[in-house]
Amino acid sequence: MNMQKFADYAMFLRPNHTDMRKRGNSLAMLVQQEMELNPFEKSLFVFCGKTRKILKVLVWDRNGFWECTKRLEEGTFCWPQDEREAMQVSRQQLCAMLAGENPWRKLPELHPKQVC
């Protein structure tokens, strides 16, 4: 997916898993009713299946929805752990996730008392 075209689009992930049998209109209803966002705005909406092997991206393009699907042959997509992380993501985070990285992995904050 060429992300350059979508440089000025907001990007949102739907927390939890989504039934990947859903198509454009059903996904748009999830955006509107559950995410409480407008599916017709300049935004990319990303959904992940239960197995975390399939992602779907929904975007409104002037007169209809584009629905893009990516299925991994091996491994799984990382997926944010909570709604706060899932709602708005940066283009860099989405590209990292599509490349197999985990943009939400955070190392623990350490507070050592002395050097060993």
Secondary structure as UniProt FT lines:
FT   HELIX           3..6
FT   TURN            7..8
FT   STRAND          10..13
FT   TURN            20..21
FT   HELIX           24..33
FT   TURN            39..40
FT   STRAND          43..48
FT   TURN            50..51
FT   STRAND          54..60
FT   STRAND          65..71
FT   HELIX           83..86
FT   STRAND          88..89
FT   HELIX           91..98
FT   TURN            99..100
FT   TURN            103..104
//
